[in-house]
Every structure is written in structure tokens, then in C-alpha cells.
Amino acid sequence: MIAPQSGGGECENCGAEYTSEATGAGPFGDSENDGDVEVTDGGQRSQTTLESLPTTKSGSIPKSEAMDWLESLDQPSSAELKRATIEKPSDFEGSTYPADVSNIRVTGDPQFIETIAGLFRWIVDMEDYSRRVEINLKETEDRNTGEETGNYALYLSVAERG
């Protein structure tokens, strides 16, 4: 594995080439050189470790880098989760994929969904006079046959009331 600050390299697992714009001294570019990033409301936030990870030519983060990043994370508090959530504007239309909106999507068998969903209890507290929680929980269907699969999909987001 090549350290992100080296400018790039080749993934030792899959051979994909990647480049990095990280400037920090640590394995994830976590040094005093990491700057602030302007956010859409004009405020400032610190650059995340995620933003400094190297990517392949296709834009993916190499598995070894992603696994190291995931392992390095601490479990966030409810307050941190709420601060990190970006609400969907009340007049929003279309796909949220390219938008600066927070969405959670989890798919799997019922036991997996029920276990993982417990990690998202904090989102219930986001609903108040100015925000609503959007939740869609349903059994998935096979695209070809239309038959239910026995697996489930859980979608969560927070939207402005309006």
C-alpha cells in the first residue's frame, strides 16, 4: 500500500492506479496543513479525513485505504450525528445523489436491517417543528420477477418542513 501523501500509486489488492492530493504527514493526511473547507451556507468546517483519502482514476477509494479509514473512526455521539446531518430543503425535487443532502440507505435480510437500524435511533430526535424525518422501510422485490425477496431496504433522511 502506498501512503496517500506520496501523490499516488497502485493498489496492492487490485492494481488500480490512484492519486492523492493529501498533504499531511499522517496516514490520512491529518496534519496542521489540512485547511478549512467552505460550506454552502458560507460557514467553515474542517476538512474531513475522508476528503484526503487517495482515489483511483475512476474516483473510488482503494479498499485498503477505505478499510484503514473505517477502522480509525470513533463511534460518534448523537450530537455529532445531528450536526453532521444536512437536511433536504422543503422545495427540493429530483435526485439527492448529486446534492448536498444527507441520506442513509441500508439493504439486507431482516436481522441485519433490525440490528443496523438501532444505530440510527438518534435520527428520531431530529423531528421537530422545523424538520421531519423521512423513513421508507419495505421488503425488496426482484426486478425481473416482481416477487418479494425476503430482504428489506431502509431509507432515512431529514427534510425541512415547508
N, C-alpha and C positions, 0 to 999 in steps of 0.2 A: 504494500500500500504506500502511496506517495502522499506526503503531508500536504494539506491544502495550500500552505503558504509558499510552496515551491513553484506555483504557477500552473501546474497541470501534470498530466501523466497518463498512465494507462491502468485501468482497474485490474488488480491481480486476479480477480474472480472471473470476469467476463471478457477482459481485453478491451473494453470500451475506453476511448480516449476522453479525458476531461480537462477543463481549465478552471482556474480559480482566481478570483480577484481578492482573496483574503490577504490581509497584510499583517495579521497578528502573529505573535511568536508562539502561541499555544496551538494545540492540535486542531482547534476550531477557530483560529483567528481571534482569540479572546485576549486582546492586549489593549493598552491605552490608546492605540491607534484607531480602534474602532470608533466611528463617529456616530453622531445622531442622524436620524433619518427623518425627513419632513413627512408629516402625515397630512391627509387630505383636509383636515379642519384647521390647518395652519400651525398646529402644535408640534412638539418634538417628542420623539420616543427614541430609545436606544436601539441600535441595530441588534437584531437577534443573532444568535449563533447560527440558526437555520439559514439566514441570508448570506452567511460567509462560507457555507459548505461548497465544495467543488461540484461541478456538473459535467456530464458527458456532452458531446456535441448535440445530442437530442434534447438536452435540458434536464435529464434525470440525474439525481444524486446517486453515485455508486453505492451499492449495497453495503459494503464495508464501512463507508463513511456514514451512511444513514443509521446503521446498527450502532456504531460508536456514539453518534449523536443521541439516539433514543436511550441508550444505556446511561448517558450522562445526565439526563433530565431528572429533576426532583418532582415529586408529586405536588402540583400546585394547590394552593388554598382556594376556598370558594371565592374569596375576594379577588384573587389573581385571575381566576377564570372569568369572573364577571367583568373585570377591567379589560380583559383581552377580547371580549365578545363585541363584534361590530354588528349593530342592528341593521336590518333591512329597512330602507325608507318606506313610508306608507304608500307612496306613489310608484314604487318600484315595479317594473314589468320586465319579463324576459328571463333569460338565463342568469343565475347568480354565479356561474362558474368563472367568468372573467371579471366579476365585480368584487369590490372591497366589502364583502358581506360574509359573516361567519355562518357556516353550515356544518352540521355533523351528519354523516351517513354511515350506518353500520348495517352489514348484512351477515346472515348466518343462521345456524339452527336455533331453535327456541332457547336452549340452555345458554348458548353463547350470548344471544341478544339480552336475555334477562340478567346475566352476570355483568356484561359490559354496561348495560343501561344504568346500573347502580352507580357508575362513575359520573353520570350526568344529572344526578339529583339536584345539584346546585342550580341548574337552569330553571327549575320550577320557581325559585325565588326571584327570577328576573321579571316575572309577570307582575305588572302593577298598572297604575292609571295611565302611564305613557307608553308601555310596552306590552306586547303579548307574545307568548310562546307558541310557535308553530310546531306541531308534532304530527307526524304521519307514521303510523305503525301498522304494517299489513303483511299478510302472508304473500310471498312472491309467487308469480306464475311463470311457467315455462314459456318463453317467447314463441316457440314453434307450435306447441300443442294448446297453450292457454290453460293447462291444468296446474293446480296448485302444487308447489314443490315440497311443502313441509318446512321450508326455510322462511325467514322473516326479514323485512327491511325496516329500519328505524331511521327516520329523518327528523332532525331537530334544528330549529333556528329561532332567532328572536327578531321581531319586527316592531317598528314604531306603530303606535295606534294612530289612526287618522281617518 
